[in-house]
Amino acid sequence: MTFKEYRFLVLSDLYRITGHARRGPLLRYVFRGESFRYNFWLRTCAYARSNPVLKFTVYPFARFVLGHLTYKLGISIPVGTVIGSGFYIGHFGGIVVSQKAVIGRNCNISQGVTIGRANRGKNKGYPVLGDNIYIGPGAVIAGNVRIGSNVAIGANCVVAMDIPDDCVVAGVPGTIISRKGSTGYVNRTDYDGKIG
């Protein structure tokens, strides 16, 4: 990962929260914004780990801070997890994401969400999520399932099957209840031209 890519990821995460990507809010949210602070240190760990010099200088410190935040905030997302730009954690607490899960751009995650692997059966493996996805509180996405783009997953829903684009999923097990998608749930995604 280059510094330019790292900077874009951090600022896109900030933009999803504030609607702009300026230094003042960045520093304020790094120190006071609980969910963004976790994002910042997660992105910093991933960048520092991929840089040969920073791997032995910045990474150990960043990993220590991220470890502290993992216990403080109840968010467990491994540094190696592939997460696209504009990652938004609405409320912290009880969030668990598998290292081999793949999360696309502009994903909203609520408290109590699990994105994990299935150890057996036809869906053995890890989830792959598209872009512009909203995941409600307490939702579980488990196994080798593909979630399309512009999908809204309702609170306490358990998704163990592939979901096509532009759907709303609810219930246990998850069932498609609408084709309206995540419109209105995933906002501030127009950062591409605004972050230099």
C-alpha positions as CSV (number, residue, x, y, z in Angstrom):
1,M,0.0,0.0,0.0
2,T,1.4,3.4,-0.9
3,F,1.1,6.5,1.3
4,K,-1.3,8.0,-1.3
5,E,-3.6,5.0,-1.0
6,Y,-3.4,5.1,2.8
7,R,-4.3,8.8,2.9
8,F,-7.2,8.2,0.6
9,L,-8.6,5.4,2.8
10,V,-8.3,7.5,6.0
11,L,-9.8,10.6,4.4
12,S,-12.7,8.6,2.8
13,D,-13.6,7.1,6.2
14,L,-13.6,10.6,7.7
15,Y,-15.7,12.0,4.8
16,R,-18.3,9.4,5.4
17,I,-18.7,10.7,9.0
18,T,-18.3,14.5,8.6
19,G,-19.0,15.2,4.9
20,H,-15.5,16.7,4.4
21,A,-11.9,15.7,4.7
22,R,-10.0,18.4,6.4
23,R,-7.1,18.2,8.9
24,G,-8.9,19.8,11.8
25,P,-11.7,17.3,12.0
26,L,-9.2,14.5,11.3
27,L,-7.2,15.3,14.4
28,R,-10.4,15.8,16.5
29,Y,-11.8,12.4,15.4
30,V,-8.5,10.6,15.9
31,F,-8.6,11.6,19.5
32,R,-12.3,11.8,20.3
33,G,-14.3,9.9,17.6
34,E,-14.4,6.4,19.0
35,S,-15.4,4.5,15.8
36,F,-13.2,6.7,13.5
37,R,-10.3,6.3,15.9
38,Y,-10.5,2.5,15.4
39,N,-10.7,2.9,11.6
40,F,-7.7,5.3,11.7
41,W,-5.4,2.9,13.6
42,L,-6.7,-0.1,11.6
43,R,-5.7,1.7,8.4
44,T,-2.4,2.9,9.9
45,C,-1.5,-0.7,10.9
46,A,-2.2,-2.0,7.4
47,Y,-0.1,0.7,5.8
48,A,2.8,0.5,8.3
49,R,2.9,-3.3,8.0
50,S,3.2,-3.1,4.2
51,N,6.1,-0.6,4.4
52,P,9.6,-2.1,5.0
53,V,10.8,0.8,7.2
54,L,7.6,1.5,9.1
55,K,7.0,-2.3,9.7
56,F,9.7,-2.1,12.5
57,T,9.1,1.4,13.7
58,V,5.5,2.7,13.5
59,Y,3.7,-0.7,13.2
60,P,4.5,-2.0,16.7
61,F,3.1,1.2,18.2
62,A,0.1,1.3,15.9
63,R,-0.6,-2.4,16.7
64,F,-0.4,-1.7,20.4
65,V,-3.0,1.2,20.1
66,L,-5.3,-0.9,17.9
67,G,-5.1,-3.8,20.4
68,H,-6.1,-1.4,23.2
69,L,-9.0,-0.1,21.1
70,T,-10.1,-3.6,20.3
71,Y,-10.8,-4.3,24.0
72,K,-12.0,-0.8,24.8
73,L,-14.5,-0.5,22.0
74,G,-15.4,-4.2,21.5
75,I,-14.4,-4.2,17.8
76,S,-12.3,-7.0,16.4
77,I,-11.2,-6.5,12.8
78,P,-7.8,-8.1,11.9
79,V,-5.3,-5.8,10.2
80,G,-5.2,-8.1,7.1
81,T,-8.9,-7.8,6.3
82,V,-9.5,-6.3,2.9
83,I,-11.8,-3.3,3.4
84,G,-12.6,-0.7,0.7
85,S,-12.7,3.0,1.1
86,G,-15.4,4.9,3.0
87,F,-15.7,2.3,5.8
88,Y,-18.2,3.5,8.4
89,I,-18.8,2.1,11.9
90,G,-22.0,3.6,13.2
91,H,-21.8,2.4,16.8
92,F,-19.1,0.4,18.4
93,G,-19.4,-2.7,20.4
94,G,-19.6,-6.4,19.6
95,I,-18.3,-6.1,16.0
96,V,-16.4,-9.1,14.8
97,V,-15.0,-9.5,11.3
98,S,-13.0,-12.5,10.0
99,Q,-9.6,-11.7,8.5
100,K,-10.3,-13.4,5.2
101,A,-13.7,-11.6,4.7
102,V,-13.7,-9.0,1.9
103,I,-15.6,-5.7,2.4
104,G,-16.2,-3.4,-0.5
105,R,-16.5,0.4,-0.6
106,N,-18.8,2.5,1.6
107,C,-19.9,-0.2,4.0
108,N,-21.9,0.8,7.1
109,I,-21.5,-1.6,10.0
110,S,-23.7,-1.3,13.2
111,Q,-23.1,-2.6,16.6
112,G,-23.2,-6.4,17.2
113,V,-22.4,-7.3,13.6
114,T,-20.5,-10.5,12.8
115,I,-19.0,-11.2,9.4
116,G,-17.4,-14.6,9.8
117,R,-16.5,-17.9,8.3
118,A,-18.4,-21.1,8.2
119,N,-16.3,-24.2,9.2
120,R,-18.4,-26.8,7.4
121,G,-21.2,-27.4,4.9
122,K,-21.8,-26.1,1.5
123,N,-21.0,-22.5,2.5
124,K,-17.7,-23.3,4.1
125,G,-15.5,-20.2,3.8
126,Y,-15.7,-16.4,4.1
127,P,-18.1,-13.7,3.0
128,V,-17.4,-11.2,0.2
129,L,-19.4,-8.0,0.4
130,G,-19.9,-5.6,-2.5
131,D,-20.1,-1.8,-2.4
132,N,-22.6,0.5,-0.6
133,I,-23.9,-2.0,1.9
134,Y,-25.8,-1.2,5.1
135,I,-25.6,-3.9,7.9
136,G,-28.0,-3.4,10.7
137,P,-27.4,-4.0,14.4
138,G,-26.9,-7.7,15.4
139,A,-26.7,-9.0,11.9
140,V,-24.7,-12.0,11.0
141,I,-23.1,-12.8,7.6
142,A,-21.6,-16.2,7.7
143,G,-19.8,-18.5,5.3
144,N,-18.8,-18.4,1.6
145,V,-21.6,-16.0,0.6
146,R,-21.5,-13.1,-1.8
147,I,-23.4,-10.0,-1.0
148,G,-24.1,-7.8,-4.0
149,S,-23.7,-4.0,-4.1
150,N,-26.4,-1.6,-2.7
151,V,-27.8,-4.1,-0.3
152,A,-29.4,-3.4,3.1
153,I,-29.3,-6.1,5.7
154,G,-31.8,-5.7,8.5
155,A,-31.2,-5.8,12.3
156,N,-30.6,-9.3,13.7
157,C,-30.7,-10.9,10.2
158,V,-28.7,-14.0,9.6
159,V,-27.4,-14.2,6.0
160,A,-26.1,-17.6,4.8
161,M,-26.9,-17.3,1.1
162,D,-25.8,-15.2,-1.8
163,I,-27.7,-11.9,-2.1
164,P,-28.0,-10.1,-5.5
165,D,-27.5,-6.3,-6.0
166,D,-30.1,-3.8,-4.8
167,C,-31.9,-6.0,-2.2
168,V,-33.2,-5.6,1.3
169,V,-32.7,-8.7,3.4
170,A,-34.4,-9.4,6.8
171,G,-35.2,-12.3,9.1
172,V,-33.7,-15.6,10.3
173,P,-32.7,-17.0,7.9
174,G,-32.2,-13.9,5.8
175,T,-34.9,-13.5,3.1
176,I,-35.1,-10.8,0.4
177,I,-38.1,-8.6,1.2
178,S,-37.5,-5.7,-1.2
179,R,-35.6,-4.6,-4.3
180,K,-35.1,-1.0,-3.0
181,G,-31.6,-1.7,-1.7
182,S,-29.5,0.5,0.6
183,T,-30.7,3.9,-0.9
184,G,-30.9,6.4,2.0
185,Y,-28.9,4.2,4.4
186,V,-25.5,4.7,2.9
187,N,-24.7,8.4,2.5
188,R,-21.7,10.7,1.7
189,T,-20.2,8.4,-0.9
190,D,-19.2,11.3,-3.3
191,Y,-15.7,11.7,-1.9
192,D,-13.8,10.4,-5.0
193,G,-13.2,13.9,-6.6
194,K,-12.9,15.7,-3.3
195,I,-9.9,14.0,-1.8
196,G,-6.7,14.9,-3.6
